Amino acid sequence: MPAALLHRQRVLLSLLQHIGGKCTKLSLLKQMFLLCREEAKQDIYDFHPYLYGPFSLTLYADLRALERRGYLRQTEEAVLLKKNDAKVADRMEPELNAALSAIANKYGKLSDTTMLRQVYARYPYFAIRNPRCGKRYASADPRHDPSKQNPMIFSIGYEGKSIDRFLNQLIEHNIHVLVDIRNNPVSMKYGFSFPKLRELCEARGIGYATIPALGIVSNKRQSLETPEDYASLFKEYERTTLAHGDVYLEQIAELLRTKKRIALMCFEKDVACCHRSKTSERLKQYCTNNYELIHL
């Protein structure tokens, strides 16, 4: 039995149905963005600013998955529905179906140029990475925000986040370098494995470095259940890895001195359950507490 469609994939197909079964990729992407922001008001997809406004790597991955399963066909510019399955739309919640209809009626027949102009006017932050008009929206760009220029240490986990939400957090906080301190920088989640993550970061002007020597091997993270379990693990981590890790801390300190704003990355959502809490604190001490530390 074929795997069931994800909710967001059904919404994507339903939007394409409401548009008429054919749409440019740019228009489909922007209509989904407006659906999430204005009509449905839910994060069906996450977005981050890229070359032509709000972009979703997850949505593009879903288009490829749906094409493989025969639901649609893609050309260089357009997306065409192949399986016009009424059941997809019928299974939408009435409120969401109404929101899809409203978006299609408002924007389904607009040209790509008009669509972009409207999105940029209402959401200037998402225009900041367009090389043709980014300067026009500089006031919305964190790279020009005086409050986001100070050298700073961040830490960030990706548990429960899409790659788009993760990248958007880096962009929002004007982070210049992502430092991956996972012992094994691979993941089942789309976009979070090296070297794909490096590619995605660098394409968005964010440096990437991986220092697996500052990670914790997976077998030591088995059967962690209580606060005491984590405390014991992190005490050992401080006594061993961090106590002998100055060569790696110096690498990160040099990035701080030259790139100014960096983020230490691992998996866990709760920083209290992640070794990046200890690594970032030790880094702050190593740098004689000259840098503020923020956990995202």
N, C-alpha and C positions, 0 to 999 in steps of 0.2 A: 504494500500500500504506500503510495507516495506521501511524503511528509506534508503536513498541513501548512498552509501559508501563515506567515506571521501576521499579526494585526496590522502592522505598518505597511506590509506588502499588499494586503487587501485594500487598505486606504489608498495606496498608490495606484493600484489597478482601477479602483472606483473613480478616482479623480480623472484618470485617463478616459474612462467611460463617459464621465460627465462632459469632458471637453469635446468628445466626438470620436475618440479612438486614434487620433493622430495629433502630435504636438512636437514642437522643437524641444530639445533637451533643456535649453535655457528657460523657455517658458514654463515647462513642467516643473522644473526646480523652483522657480520663483513663485509659481502658484502654490506649490506645497509649502513654501516658506510663509506666504501670506495666510494660507489656511491655518498653519500652526500659530501664527501671531495674532490674527485678527478674527477669524471665524470660529475655528474649533477651540482655540486658546488652550491647546495641550501640546506637549512635546512629542508629537508623533515621530518627528525627526529633529535632530539637533543640527545647527548650522554654525559656520564660522566664516569670516570674511576671506575671500580669495579673489582671483583675477577678475571675475565678472559678478561681484556681489556675493550674497549669501550662498554658501556651497555646502553640500553634504556628501562626504565620502560614503557614508552608509547608504544613502539613497542610490548612488551610482552602483554600489555593490549589489543592492537589491535589484536594480535593473538588469544587471548581468545574470543574477540568479534566476529571475523571472524569464529571461530570454532562454536560458538553458532548459527551463521547464516548459517552454513552448507557449507562454502566455503573451509574449510580445516579441517584436523584432526591432532592432536598432540599426539605424544608418549613422553616418558621421554626425548628422545634425538632428535627426528626428527619431521619435519613438512611436511605433505603430502597434496598436493592440491586435493580437491574433485570435485569442479566445475571448469573445465578447460574452462572458459568462454572467448572466443576469444575477445569479446567486451571490456573486461577490458584492454587488451593490445592495441586494436584498438583506444581506446579513449585517449591514452597517446600522448602528444605532440611529434612530430617527433624527436626533439632534445633529449628529455628525453628517448624516446624509444631506440634511438641509444646508449645513455649512459647506459641503462639497459643491452642492448646486449653486450656492451663492457665489463662491469663488469662480466657478466656471462661467457663470453669467456675467460677472464683473470683468474678468480678465482673459477669458478663453479666446477672444478674437483680437486681442491687442497684438501689435507687432512686438518683436523682441526689444526694439529700441524704446518704444513707449513703455513697455513693461519695466525695463531697467530704470528708466527715468523716474517712474512712479516709486519703485522700491527705494532707489537712492534718496529721493526727496524725503521719504518718511523714515528711512532707516539709514542715515548717513554713515554710521559705524561700519556697516557692511560694504561700503564703497571704498574703504581706505586702502585696499590692496589692488585696486584697479589702476594700472600704471597710467592710463589715459586721463583719469580724473581724480586720482587720490589726493592731489594738492588742494582741490576744491573742497574736500571734506577733512582737511587736516585738523580742524578743531575737534573732530570726533575720534581722532587717532591717538591711542595710548602712547605711541612713540613721541607725540608732541605735548603730552600732558605733563606739566611741571611736577605734579605730585607723584609721577611714575618714572622718575629719572634717577632717584637715589640708588646707589648700590645696595643690594639686598639679597638675602638668602630666602628661598621658598622651598617648601617640600610639597609634593603632590602624589596622590595615589589615583589609580585609574579604575579601581573596583566600582562597578555600577555605572560607569561612564562610557558613552560612545566615544570613538576616536574624534568625532567632530566637537563634542563638548570639551574633551580634554585639550584639543588644540586651541579652542576658543578661550579657555582659561589662560593658556600661555600667552595668547595675543592680548587679551584684556589686561593682563598684569605687566605687559611689556617685558616679558622674560626673554632674555637673549640666548641662553644656553640651557638645554635640558641635560641633566647628568643622570644617567640610568645606573642605579646601584643595585639592580637585581643580580643575584648570583648567576642566573641563567636567563638572559634577556629574550625569552620567547613567551608567547601567549597564544591561547586558543581564540582570543578575542581579535577581531579584525583590526589590523593597523598597529598592534602593540608589540610586534616581534621585530627584532633587529634582523636585517637592515631596513625593512620597510618603514619602521618608525623614523629612522634617521632620514630616509628619503623624504618622508612627508614633512618633517620639521624643516629640513634645509630648503625645500621648495617654498616654504613660508617665511624664510629669513631667520629661522631659529637654529642655532647650532645644536649639535648632539654629540654627547660623549658617553661611553659606557665604561664603567669601572666595576666589573664583576667581583673583583677581590674584596670589595666592601659589602658584598651581599652575604646572605646566610643560606647555607646549603639546604635543600628542600627536606632532607630526612630529619633535620633538627627542628623543623616546623610541624612535624606530625604530632597529633594528639595534644595540641594546645587548646585548653578549654577554660582555664580559670586565670584571673589576673596574676595569680602566683606563678602559673606556668610561664606566662609571658615575662614576668619580672625575672625569673630564673634564666630564661633564654637570653634576655637582653643584658643581664649582668655578665653572663659568660661572653657575650659578644663584645662588651666593653673591655673585659679583662683580656681578651685574646685579639680579635680583629682590630679593634680601635686602638688598643694599647700599642700595637705594632704597625699602625697604618699611616704614620706620618707622611710617608712618601706619596700616598694617594691623597691625603688631605692637602698636601702641598700642590698637587695637580689641580685640585678644585679651587684652592685659594688663589692660584695663578689665574684661573678663569674668572674669579671674582674681581681680581685686580684689573684685568684687561677688558672683560665683557660686562661687568657691573651687576647684572641681575641674572641669577641662575636659580634653577629649581632642581632639587634632588628628587628622583622619581623611583617609586616602587609600586606594588600592587594595592595594598590594603587601603580601604576607605578611611578607617579609623586610625589616625596616626599613633594612638596609644598601643595599637596592636602591630605596629610596623617598626622595623629597625631604623627607618629613616629618621624617626624621632631622635634616636641616640646619635646617629651620624651627623645630623644637622646641628645638634647641640654641641657635639664635639668639634665640628667645623667652626662654629661660632667662637668657641673658646680658643681654638687654634689661631683664629684671626684676632685674638685679644678683644673679643666682643665689640668689634668695630662695625658690625653689620646687624641690622634688625632681622629677625627670623619670623616668617609667617608660614603657617601650615594651611594649604588650600584644601 
